[in-house]
């Protein structure tokens, strides 16, 4: 298996360390990252898995809301504490706190629901977009960028990410607009566990969600002085989909102000089924525009 994908599966394979004390406590490792900070999608996915371990399998997750409180250290493992807030006839609610060295890194609430029938509609997927196979992968886009971060983005992520039109790794080509779309999927097939696919989708949803903000202002990832961090993350799963099939991630930023930017997005299967919606606010600062003390 692809090494980075194997690392992701290992990170999501949490250990139940609270069984002896009848507590909902789980532990898991951190994935390596080139700058030493934990990838936010990792702790989101792990927190979701921890919550799911306390919920019956016939109640899949349908929404989560999380706040990133502090940056995580890739050299340290995580402890996840789950509170069983509510168990209803149809809905179950859990709160997960993710800790390193006893300090909270992320706080998340997730809701789970029994499978049900009801009203059904969705926004259509954008039409006339290029197929993912026709677009360059990250390794091609970053071939000339000899830097640890560039090498990680190019070859060491568990997901194949292909920007429609052009990526913004080194520069922003084309119009400075507050929207973009990408194709993404895991590099190899994953096990059939539906909870694993939902957690992996939460993981991947954190990769490019803030990029419409950067694109609107002509800011590439390599822009000197760029400081950015995820502040919160919300996600709603509408329908099941496999993350090892191509998915279209349609993103836009309705607003940026006060050193923060908001992005909202939709994730579709290749055949046009709306799988999930995502929203994230992030801190976005460029050194030249920061006030001096």
C-alpha positions in Angstrom: 0.0 0.0 0.0 1.0 3.6 -0.6 3.1 4.5 2.5 1.3 7.8 3.2 -2.1 6.1 3.0 -0.9 3.3 5.3 0.2 6.0 7.8 -3.3 7.5 7.6 -4.9 4.2 8.3 -2.6 3.6 11.2 -3.4 7.1 12.6 -7.2 6.3 12.4 -6.7 2.9 14.1 -7.2 4.3 17.6 -6.5 2.3 20.8 -9.2 2.0 23.5 -7.2 2.9 26.6 -10.2 3.6 28.8 -11.8 0.2 28.8 -10.4 -0.8 32.2 -11.7 2.3 33.9 -15.0 2.3 32.0 -14.1 5.6 30.4 -14.3 6.6 26.7 -10.6 7.3 26.2 -8.7 6.5 23.0 -5.2 7.2 21.9 -3.6 7.5 18.5 -0.3 8.6 16.8 0.5 11.7 14.9 1.5 11.7 11.2 4.8 13.2 10.2 4.6 16.7 8.6 7.5 18.6 7.2 7.1 21.7 9.5 6.4 19.7 12.6 2.8 20.8 13.1 0.0 18.3 13.0 -2.3 18.4 9.9 -5.7 19.6 11.1 -7.5 17.0 9.0 -5.7 14.3 10.9 -7.0 15.3 14.3 -10.5 16.0 12.9 -10.6 12.5 11.5 -9.3 10.9 14.6 -11.7 12.8 16.8 -14.5 11.6 14.6 -13.4 8.0 14.8 -13.1 8.2 18.6 -16.7 9.5 18.8 -17.9 6.8 16.4 -16.5 4.1 18.6 -19.1 4.9 21.2 -22.0 4.9 18.8 -23.9 1.9 17.3 -22.8 1.1 13.8 -26.3 1.7 12.4 -26.0 5.4 13.3 -23.6 7.0 10.8 -22.2 10.5 11.4 -24.2 13.3 9.7 -22.5 16.4 11.0 -19.6 17.7 13.0 -18.4 21.1 14.3 -14.9 21.5 15.6 -12.6 24.3 16.9 -8.9 24.1 16.5 -7.5 25.4 19.8 -3.7 25.0 19.5 -1.2 23.7 17.0 -0.3 20.0 17.5 3.2 18.6 17.6 3.9 15.7 15.3 6.3 14.2 17.8 3.6 13.6 20.3 0.6 11.1 20.4 -3.0 12.2 20.9 -5.5 11.3 23.6 -9.2 11.6 22.8 -11.8 11.9 25.5 -15.4 11.3 24.4 -18.4 12.6 26.3 -21.8 10.8 25.6 -23.9 13.9 25.6 -27.2 12.5 24.2 -28.7 9.2 23.0 -32.1 9.7 21.5 -34.5 7.5 19.4 -32.9 8.6 16.2 -30.0 10.9 17.0 -26.8 10.5 19.1 -24.5 13.3 20.0 -20.9 13.1 21.2 -18.2 15.6 22.2 -14.6 14.7 21.6 -11.7 16.6 23.1 -8.2 15.9 21.6 -5.2 16.4 23.9 -1.5 16.4 23.7 0.5 16.5 27.0 -2.8 17.1 28.8 -3.6 20.3 26.8 -6.6 20.5 24.5 -5.8 20.8 20.8 -9.2 20.4 19.3 -12.8 20.4 20.6 -15.5 18.8 18.5 -19.2 17.9 18.7 -20.6 15.3 16.2 -24.1 14.1 15.6 -25.1 10.6 14.4 -28.4 9.4 13.1 -30.2 6.2 12.2 -30.7 5.6 8.5 -34.0 7.2 7.5 -36.1 8.2 4.6 -37.6 11.7 3.8 -37.4 14.6 1.5 -34.6 14.4 -1.0 -33.0 17.1 -3.2 -29.5 18.5 -3.9 -27.7 21.3 -5.8 -26.4 20.0 -9.1 -22.7 19.5 -9.7 -21.1 22.1 -12.0 -21.2 20.9 -15.6 -18.6 20.8 -18.4 -15.5 20.3 -16.1 -12.4 18.5 -17.3 -11.9 14.9 -16.2 -9.4 14.3 -13.4 -7.3 12.1 -15.7 -6.7 15.1 -18.0 -5.2 17.3 -15.2 -1.7 17.3 -13.9 -1.2 15.8 -10.4 0.6 17.5 -7.6 3.9 15.8 -8.4 3.9 17.3 -11.9 2.8 20.7 -10.7 5.6 20.8 -8.1 8.4 19.1 -10.0 10.6 22.1 -9.9 10.0 23.0 -6.3 12.8 21.3 -4.3 11.7 22.0 -0.8 10.6 19.7 2.1 7.1 21.1 2.0 6.9 20.8 -1.8 8.2 17.2 -1.7 5.5 16.4 0.9 2.7 18.0 -1.2 4.0 16.3 -4.3 4.5 12.7 -3.2 3.8 12.1 0.5 0.1 12.9 0.9 -2.4 10.0 1.0 -4.7 11.8 -1.5 -4.3 12.6 -5.2 -5.3 16.3 -5.6 -5.7 17.9 -9.0 -6.8 21.5 -9.4 -9.1 22.5 -12.2 -7.4 25.2 -14.2 -4.2 25.6 -12.1 -3.0 25.1 -8.5 -1.7 28.0 -6.4 1.4 26.3 -4.9 4.0 28.7 -6.3 1.9 31.4 -8.0 -1.7 32.4 -8.9 -2.3 32.1 -12.6 -5.4 33.6 -14.2 -8.1 35.8 -12.6 -8.1 36.5 -8.9 -11.4 34.9 -8.1 -12.8 33.7 -4.8 -13.7 30.2 -6.0 -12.1 27.1 -7.4 -12.7 23.3 -7.8 -10.4 20.3 -7.4 -10.7 16.6 -8.0 -9.4 14.3 -5.2 -9.3 10.7 -4.2 -7.1 8.4 -2.1 -4.2 6.9 -4.0 -5.3 3.4 -3.4 -8.5 1.5 -2.5 -9.5 1.6 1.2 -11.4 -1.0 3.3 -15.2 -1.0 2.9 -15.8 0.4 6.5 -18.3 3.3 6.0 -17.1 5.1 9.1 -13.5 5.0 7.8 -14.6 6.6 4.5 -16.5 9.4 6.4 -13.4 10.0 8.6 -11.1 10.0 5.6 -13.4 12.5 3.8 -13.2 14.8 6.9 -9.4 14.4 6.6 -9.2 15.4 3.0 -11.7 18.2 3.3 -9.1 20.2 5.3 -6.5 20.2 2.4 -7.5 23.1 0.1 -10.6 24.6 1.8 -8.9 28.0 2.4 -7.4 28.3 -1.1 -10.3 30.4 -2.5 -9.4 33.1 -0.1 -5.7 33.1 -1.2 -6.7 32.9 -4.9 -9.0 35.9 -4.6 -6.1 38.0 -3.3 -3.3 36.6 -5.6 -1.6 34.8 -2.7 0.2 31.5 -3.4 1.2 29.1 -0.7 4.8 30.1 -1.3 4.1 33.8 -0.8 6.7 35.2 1.7 5.2 36.3 5.0 2.0 34.2 4.6 0.7 33.1 8.0 -2.4 30.9 8.0 -4.2 28.5 10.4 -7.5 26.8 10.5 -9.8 28.2 13.2 -12.8 26.0 13.0 -14.3 23.3 10.7 -17.9 22.2 10.1 -19.0 19.3 7.9 -22.3 17.7 7.0 -22.5 14.2 5.3 -25.5 14.0 3.1 -25.0 10.7 1.3 -22.4 8.0 1.5 -19.5 7.9 -1.0 -16.2 6.2 -1.3 -13.1 8.4 -1.0 -11.1 6.0 -3.2 -13.2 7.1 -6.1 -12.8 10.6 -7.7 -14.7 13.4 -5.9 -15.2 17.0 -7.0 -14.5 19.6 -4.3 -16.2 22.9 -5.2 -15.1 25.8 -3.0 -15.8 29.5 -2.6 -15.1 32.2 -0.1 -17.9 34.7 0.6 -15.9 36.9 2.8 -12.5 37.8 4.3 -11.9 40.5 6.9 -10.1 41.2 10.2 -7.3 38.7 9.4 -9.9 35.9 8.9 -11.4 34.3 5.8 -14.4 32.0 5.4 -14.7 29.2 2.8 -17.7 27.0 2.1 -17.7 24.0 -0.2 -19.5 21.0 -1.6 -18.1 17.5 -2.3 -19.6 15.5 -5.1 -19.1 12.0 -6.4 -17.8 11.7 -9.9 -21.3 10.8 -11.0 -22.8 14.0 -9.5 -24.1 12.8 -6.1 -23.7 15.5 -3.4 -21.8 13.7 -0.7 -21.0 16.5 1.8 -20.9 20.2 2.6 -18.0 21.9 4.4 -17.3 25.3 6.0 -14.1 26.5 7.5 -12.9 29.9 8.9 -9.2 30.4 8.9 -6.7 33.0 10.0 -5.0 34.5 6.9 -2.3 37.1 7.4 0.5 38.4 5.1 3.4 39.9 7.0 3.5 43.1 4.9 -0.1 43.9 5.9 0.2 43.2 9.6 0.2 46.2 12.0 3.5 47.0 13.7 3.7 47.0 17.5 
